[in-house]
Amino acid sequence: MIRIAGLHKSYGRGSTAREVLRGIDLEVAAGELVAVEGVSGCGKTTLLNLVGGLDRGYTGRIAVAGQDLAGLDDRQLAGFRNHTVGFVFQHFYLLDHLSCGENVALPAFFCTDPVLPAEAAARAREALARVGLAERCDDLPTRLSGGQKQRLAIARAIFQRPRLILCDEPTGNLDTATGSQILALFRSLNAEEGITLVIVTHEPRVSVVAHRVIRMEDGKILDAAPTVATIGAPAALHATPGPEEER
């Protein structure tokens, strides 16, 4: 799914230039669930943004789902982001004046292939049902708890049925119990639908659901070890949402 070779990324120019990524080589297989760990400033979010086509101006090679990102113009890169990749962030980035269903269907408005309103609404309801929010389609996001808002953001990420989901600190704003439920949902999407997930985090608990943990330091990969999740996640991670998420 992801092939990276000799990746370097710097910000600034001349004497003020700061190298953030220093020769990254990495492959992520289709169907993997990978955690990228490291302290703040180690380059993990920059790596995620480059893989997702949110940032450019690098040297080296990034290929995602067989597409060399350096060879895509702005329009093609926008299409790549819309169809191939779903994004989940620490902050939910929901539009509070739109219903939950309308928030989920937002990618349809930026799609190069027209999506009829009825089809967009049906797909939004399908995505909401997949994350356990079928009954909240007509509610505003302001009526949801933090965990429910993140589920809503995940529903939006899977609206276009992407092959890859990139997550940047997706449990950073959630309590421990709710965060574990979100991780269980990621595990379910990976196991049942074959979606490849890359989760950037500084929380060790994410490694419990990952097949592999990639550890970064100072713009380099130190380790990319498999975890026990390669065999199977603990049963506790498959628990259904509890009352904590209703708070």
C-alpha positions in Angstrom: 0.0 0.0 0.0 2.8 2.4 0.9 6.4 2.4 -0.4 8.8 5.1 0.7 12.4 5.4 -0.3 15.1 7.9 0.7 12.5 10.4 1.9 13.9 13.8 3.1 11.8 16.8 4.1 13.0 20.2 5.3 11.3 23.4 6.3 12.9 26.8 5.7 15.8 27.8 3.5 19.5 28.4 3.8 20.9 28.8 7.3 17.4 28.6 8.8 16.5 25.3 7.1 15.4 22.5 9.5 15.5 18.9 8.3 12.5 17.1 9.7 12.7 13.8 7.9 16.2 12.3 7.3 16.2 9.4 4.8 13.0 7.4 5.6 12.7 4.0 4.0 9.4 2.3 4.8 6.9 -0.2 3.3 3.4 -0.8 4.6 1.5 -3.8 3.2 -2.1 -3.6 2.1 -4.3 -4.6 5.1 -1.7 -3.7 7.8 -2.6 -1.7 10.9 0.5 0.2 11.8 1.3 2.6 14.7 3.9 5.3 14.3 5.3 6.3 17.7 7.7 9.0 18.8 7.9 12.2 20.9 6.6 15.5 19.7 8.8 16.9 16.9 10.2 13.6 15.8 8.7 13.9 12.3 5.8 11.5 12.5 3.0 14.0 11.6 5.1 15.3 8.7 5.5 11.8 7.5 1.7 11.2 7.7 1.0 14.5 5.8 3.4 13.6 3.0 1.9 10.1 2.6 -1.6 11.6 2.5 -0.7 14.2 -0.1 -1.4 17.1 2.4 2.2 18.3 2.0 4.8 18.4 -0.8 8.3 19.7 -1.4 10.3 16.5 -0.4 13.1 14.5 -2.0 12.9 10.8 -2.3 9.9 8.7 -3.4 6.5 8.1 -2.0 4.1 5.7 -3.7 0.6 5.0 -2.3 -1.7 2.3 -3.8 0.7 2.2 -6.8 0.6 6.0 -7.4 3.9 8.0 -7.3 2.7 11.1 -5.5 5.5 13.3 -7.0 4.1 12.7 -10.4 0.6 14.0 -9.5 -0.4 17.6 -10.3 -2.6 19.5 -7.9 -5.9 18.3 -9.4 -4.7 14.7 -9.4 -3.5 14.9 -5.9 -6.9 16.3 -4.8 -8.5 13.3 -6.4 -6.1 11.0 -4.7 -7.0 12.4 -1.3 -10.7 12.2 -2.0 -10.8 8.6 -3.3 -7.9 6.7 -2.0 -7.2 8.1 1.5 -9.4 8.8 4.6 -8.1 11.1 7.3 -8.8 11.1 11.1 -7.3 13.8 13.3 -7.0 14.6 17.0 -9.4 17.5 16.5 -12.6 16.4 14.9 -13.0 19.3 12.3 -16.8 19.0 12.1 -19.1 21.7 10.9 -21.5 22.4 13.7 -24.2 23.9 11.5 -24.5 20.8 9.5 -26.2 17.6 10.6 -24.1 14.4 11.3 -25.2 13.0 8.0 -24.3 16.1 6.1 -20.9 16.2 7.8 -20.2 12.6 6.7 -21.3 13.3 3.1 -19.0 16.3 2.7 -16.4 14.4 0.6 -19.2 14.1 -2.1 -19.1 17.8 -2.7 -15.4 17.7 -3.6 -15.6 14.6 -5.7 -14.5 14.7 -9.4 -17.2 12.1 -10.1 -20.7 13.5 -9.4 -22.5 11.8 -6.5 -26.3 12.3 -6.6 -27.7 13.7 -3.3 -29.8 10.6 -2.6 -26.8 8.3 -3.1 -24.6 10.6 -0.9 -27.3 10.5 1.9 -27.6 6.7 1.7 -23.8 6.3 1.9 -23.6 8.7 4.8 -26.3 6.6 6.7 -24.3 3.4 5.9 -21.1 5.0 7.2 -22.8 6.2 10.4 -24.3 2.7 11.0 -20.8 1.2 10.6 -19.5 3.4 13.5 -22.6 2.9 15.7 -24.2 6.3 15.1 -27.1 5.3 12.8 -29.7 7.0 15.0 -27.8 10.3 15.1 -27.9 11.1 11.3 -30.1 14.2 11.7 -28.5 15.5 15.0 -26.1 18.3 15.1 -22.5 17.5 16.2 -22.9 19.8 19.2 -25.2 17.1 20.7 -22.5 14.4 20.6 -19.9 13.4 23.2 -16.2 13.5 22.4 -16.1 9.8 21.6 -19.2 10.1 19.4 -17.7 13.1 17.5 -14.6 11.0 16.8 -16.8 8.2 15.5 -18.5 10.8 13.3 -15.1 11.9 11.9 -14.3 8.2 11.2 -17.6 7.8 9.4 -16.7 10.8 7.2 -13.2 9.2 6.6 -14.8 6.0 5.3 -17.6 7.7 3.2 -15.6 7.2 0.0 -14.6 3.7 0.9 -10.9 4.4 1.0 -8.2 1.8 0.8 -6.1 3.6 3.4 -6.9 5.6 6.5 -4.3 7.9 8.1 -4.9 8.9 11.7 -3.0 11.7 13.6 -3.4 11.3 17.4 -7.0 10.1 17.0 -7.4 9.4 20.7 -5.5 12.4 22.0 -8.6 14.3 23.1 -10.4 11.3 24.6 -10.4 9.6 28.0 -8.9 6.2 28.4 -12.1 4.2 28.1 -13.5 6.1 25.1 -10.0 6.0 23.4 -10.0 2.2 23.7 -13.4 2.0 22.0 -12.1 4.1 19.1 -9.1 1.9 18.8 -11.4 -1.2 18.8 -13.3 0.4 15.9 -10.1 0.9 13.9 -9.2 -2.7 14.6 -12.7 -3.8 13.3 -12.4 -1.7 10.1 -9.0 -3.3 9.5 -10.0 -6.9 10.3 -13.4 -6.9 8.7 -13.0 -4.6 5.7 -9.3 -4.9 5.0 -8.6 -1.1 5.3 -5.0 -0.3 5.8 -4.5 2.0 8.8 -1.5 4.1 9.8 -2.0 5.7 13.3 0.4 8.4 14.4 0.5 8.6 18.2 2.6 9.2 21.3 0.4 6.8 23.3 1.7 3.3 23.9 -1.8 1.9 24.2 -2.2 2.2 20.4 0.4 -0.5 19.9 -2.0 -3.0 21.5 -4.1 -3.0 18.4 -1.3 -2.5 15.8 0.3 -5.3 13.8 3.5 -3.3 13.8 5.0 -0.4 15.7 7.3 2.0 13.9 9.3 4.1 16.3 10.7 7.4 15.1 13.3 9.7 16.6 14.8 12.9 15.1 13.4 12.3 11.7 14.5 8.7 11.4 13.0 5.3 11.9 14.6 3.4 14.7 12.5 0.3 14.7 9.5 -1.3 13.0 8.7 -4.3 15.1 5.6 -6.6 14.9 3.3 -6.8 18.0 1.1 -9.4 19.6 -1.8 -7.8 17.6 -0.5 -9.6 14.6 -1.9 -12.8 16.1 -5.0 -11.2 17.7 -6.1 -8.3 19.8 -7.1 -8.7 23.5 -10.8 -9.5 23.8 -11.3 -6.3 25.9 -10.6 -4.2 22.8 -13.7 -5.6 21.1 -16.1 -4.3 23.7 -19.1 -2.4 22.5 -19.4 1.4 23.4 -20.2 1.8 27.0 -21.8 4.6 29.1 -18.5 6.5 29.2 -19.1 7.5 25.6 -22.5 9.0 26.4 -21.0 11.6 28.8 
